[in-house]
Amino acid sequence: MNFPSPKFASSTVPRVTTEPPLVRFLLIGTALTFLGLFLCVPVLSVFVQAVHKGFGMYLAALTEPDAVAAMRLTVIAAMIAVPLNLVFGIAAAWAIAKFEFVGKSVLTTLIDIPFAVSPVISGLIFVLLFGLQGWLGPWLEEHDYKIIFAVPGIVLATLFVTFPFVARELIPLMQEQGTEEEQAALVLGASGWQTFWRVTLPNIKWGLLYGVLLCNARAMGEFGAVSVVSGHIRGQTNTLPLHVEILYNEYNFVAAFAVASLLALLALVTLLAKSLVE
């Protein structure tokens, strides 16, 4: 039996090619420069501006009643929107990834609507639906239900702009995993709930946590849709992003940057948790 010579064999092995060192240096340097100028420097400047007049004024800005009310409302909106999105995201992803049914493509398209529609437009939609001159406005006014310029409107707007995040993280994960393990569990006598809790949920827990982190960050940082439906009532319907805008427009820069630093800190914590989950 004839074997190829070592020289011939080595010539048939494809060589691993890399960019020249100068090209790699330029690419990495350009990326780091871009990130430094447009990400790191702005975030750092927020913290510097927040404390440059002392920690006393920084803490005073954060403990001011309107700021505390904005924090409370932001947390309330997120605490309502995130669990609802969690339930919807799991249900939608499970249905789309595990089953075939009429209207599946329509459901997938509907999930992506908040990504395609401007948050301001979504806020206007809620005003047209629930506002005083909207379709349901007269009925709500007659029964003394207030949605627009109140907490329910803020929750609805937050819920709308954030509901794709959990579902969009889980759908490709569940599609890749397939249905073999669930089918095996059912064959072995497990009920639907047992299959979900002991097979499906453990397999998606990290993707689920990833989606919840992104959903929570968007819920707390949402500005456009909430701005339209809130009415900007200080101490009542202002979330943290809206409170920052009001303070900045009033030239109260220290307080504006102090409150903004909380949102920046939330973003950094989210990025850290996201990296750990990945």
GIHU-V767811 format. One line per field, one symbol per residue. phi: phi as a letter, one per 30 degrees, with the letter a starting at -180 (. if undefined). psi: psi as a letter, one per 40 degrees, with the letter a starting at -180 (. if undefined). burial: b if it has 9 or more other C-alpha atoms within 8 Angstrom, else e. A space follows every 10 residues. Layout:
phi->???
psi->???
burial->???
This chain:
phi->.ccddedddd ddddddcbde eddddddddd dddddddcbd dddddddddd cdcjdddddd ddcdeddddd dddddddddd dddddddddd dddddddcbc adjddddddd ddeddccded dddddddddc decddceedd ddcicccdib eedddddddd dcdddddddd eddddddicd ddddddddjd dddddddcbd dddcdddddd dddddddddd cdbeddddcd ihddibbcde eddddddddd icdddddddd dddddddddd dddddddd
psi->hhiiiddddd dehhihiiii dddddddddd dddddddedd dddddddddd eeeidddddd ddeidddddd dddddddddd dddddddddd dddddddeih iheddddddd deddddhhdd ddddddddde ideadedddd ddefhhdifi dddddddddd eeeedddddd dddddddaed dddddddeei iddddddedd dddedddddd dddddddddd ehdddddded efhhedehid ddddddddde fgdddddddd dddddddddd ddddddd.
burial->eeeeeeeebe eeeeeeeeee eeebeeeeee eeebbbbebb bbbeebbebb bebeeebbee bbeeebbbbb bebbbebbeb bbebbbebbb ebbbbbbbee eeebeeebee bbebeeeebb bbbbebbbbb beebbbbbeb beeeebbbbb bbbbbbbbbb bbbbbbbbbb bbbbbeebee ebeebbeeeb eeebbbbebb beebeebbbb bbbbbbbbbb bbebbbbbbb bbbebbbbbb bbbbbebbee ebbbbbbbbb bebbebbeeb eebbeeee
